[in-house]
Amino acid sequence: MHYFITLASFVSAVLATARTTAPSGAITVGSGGTYSTIQAAIDSLSTTSTTAQSLFILSGTYTEQVIIPSRAAALTIYGYTTDTSSYASNVVNIEHSSSLASGAADDEASGTVQNSAANTKFYNVNIKNTYGSGSQAIALAAYGTEQGYYGVGLYGYQDTLLAQIGNQVYAKCYIEGAVDFIFGQHARAWIDGSDIRSSAPGAITANGRASSTDVSYYVINKSTVAGTTGTASGTGSIYLGRPWSEYARVVFQNTALGAVVNSAGWEVWSSTTSNTEDVTFQEYGNTGTGASGTRASFSSELSAAVSISTILGSTYTGWVDTTYLS
């Protein structure tokens, strides 16, 4: 036991470091940097080169929409921070206000960051869609495999995070919204050691797995669920998920669920379309006030936690920054 504690403290010490200067070879963005906007830096990168590339974003608020196209090389985006271990000290903010109601061509097009590049990593950046309530308004649209987000803050209201395609990991992150704010159809997403916060009554997840053969699978592991400060979410006013399609598949495990979580845990899609015939809504080892109560009949309790290799495959250590995993 003493060894475990010592090792855990060592890992924490490794993570809790500053990143206030650009890593070797990184293109700088911001005041005094090579580019003043993130999009200009992205546009300067080759999409065909296979040599890994990186950006370092200096402290500041960048009011822009960032679109990252498919590319051949690995891309890492670092945000300036005095503490890399979580989102708590983030000082880089990417902000944009867009929604279907305000004229976006589709839900994806409202995204503040639209990432279609495989093998990308984001560190210590806040991504915000500031539109607010009333319409779908995405902060991050993730459309690629082997995408990792570490110490990243995602802020929105409806449809904050679109985890759509490929294998993805979100570790030591902050994810805020109110309505279906973690959603998508085909991605396998592992959300680990993260703080999930609801600002108003609604469902956290809306998985749209279209068939029994679709690989989509969301697992929220060793995280926390609560209301935001000054939240409109009262006791029992939010749900872990509702099924965008009847094959939705979501697990919350070893997670602390606050009193804002309804005792039923999960809800139907709508009063006229339940979409619960073939759902996989499961829990394991959750704690807190929100973990108790009579759960919805279409949900179940697992006998063991789902492993990260089940979701991301046995080779996940080749692309996941495992120092951020709980």
ABEGO torsion letter per residue (X at the ends): XAAAAAAAAAAAAAABBBBABBBBGBBBBEBGBABABAAAAAAABBAABABBBBBBBBBEBBBBBBBBBBBABBBBBBBBBABAABAAABABBBBBBBBAAAGBABAAAABABBBABBGBBBBGBBBBBAAEBGBBBBABBBABBGBBBBGBBBBBABGABBBABEBBBBBGBBBBBABGABBEAABBBBBBGBBBBBABBEBABBBABABAABABBBBBBGBBBBBBBGBABBBGABBABBBABAABBBBBBGBBBBAABBAAGBBBABAABAGAAABBBBBBGBBEAAABEBBBAABBBBABBBBAAAAAEAAAAAABBAAABX
